[in-house]
Amino acid sequence: MTDEPASLTDHHLREALRHLKEAQDGDLRKTNAIALEQVSNTVSMVLREHSEDGE
C-alpha cells in the first residue's frame, strides 16, 4: 500500500489544519504548545517529502 507523494502531502497538510482547528476549539493556553509542535512536525514532514521527491 503506497501513497502517491501528492496524496501524502495533501494528507499532511490536512493534518496540520486539523491540529490548528483543535487548538482553536480548545483552551489555547493548554493546547497552543502541543498544536504548534504537531504543525511544525507536519510541515517538516511535507518539506522532507518534497526534498526527497526532487532527488
MARPA-178682 format. One record per residue (C-alpha): residue number from 1; residue in three letters; x negated, z, y. Coordinates in Angstrom, 1 decimal, m for minus. Layout:
N
{NUM ala {X Z Y}}
...
# end
This chain:
55
{1 met {0.0 0.0 0.0}}
{2 thr {m1.9 m1.3 3.0}}
{3 asp {m0.5 m1.4 6.5}}
{4 glu {m1.4 m4.2 8.9}}
{5 pro {m3.6 m3.0 11.9}}
{6 ala {m0.8 m3.7 14.4}}
{7 ser {1.6 m1.7 12.3}}
{8 leu {m0.8 1.2 12.2}}
{9 thr {m1.4 1.0 16.0}}
{10 asp {2.4 1.0 16.5}}
{11 his {2.8 4.0 14.2}}
{12 his {0.1 6.0 16.1}}
{13 leu {1.5 5.1 19.5}}
{14 arg {4.9 6.2 18.4}}
{15 glu {3.4 9.5 17.1}}
{16 ala {1.9 10.1 20.5}}
{17 leu {5.2 9.5 22.2}}
{18 arg {6.9 11.9 19.7}}
{19 his {4.3 14.6 20.4}}
{20 leu {4.9 14.2 24.2}}
{21 lys {8.7 14.4 23.7}}
{22 glu {8.3 17.6 21.6}}
{23 ala {6.2 19.1 24.4}}
{24 gln {8.8 18.2 27.0}}
{25 asp {11.7 19.6 24.9}}
{26 gly {9.9 22.9 24.1}}
{27 asp {8.3 25.6 26.1}}
{28 leu {5.4 23.7 27.8}}
{29 arg {3.4 26.8 28.2}}
{30 lys {3.2 27.2 24.4}}
{31 thr {3.1 23.6 23.3}}
{32 asn {1.0 21.9 26.0}}
{33 ala {m2.4 22.5 24.4}}
{34 ile {m1.2 21.5 20.9}}
{35 ala {0.6 18.4 22.3}}
{36 leu {m2.5 17.4 24.2}}
{37 glu {m4.7 17.8 21.2}}
{38 gln {m2.3 15.8 19.0}}
{39 val {m2.0 13.0 21.6}}
{40 ser {m5.8 13.0 22.0}}
{41 asn {m6.3 12.7 18.3}}
{42 thr {m3.7 9.9 18.0}}
{43 val {m5.3 7.9 20.9}}
{44 ser {m8.7 8.4 19.3}}
{45 met {m7.4 7.0 16.0}}
{46 val {m5.9 4.0 17.8}}
{47 leu {m9.2 3.3 19.6}}
{48 arg {m11.2 3.7 16.4}}
{49 glu {m8.9 1.2 14.6}}
{50 his {m9.3 m1.3 17.4}}
{51 ser {m13.1 m1.0 17.4}}
{52 glu {m13.2 m1.4 13.6}}
{53 asp {m11.0 m4.5 13.9}}
{54 gly {m13.5 m6.0 16.3}}
{55 glu {m16.4 m5.6 14.0}}
# end
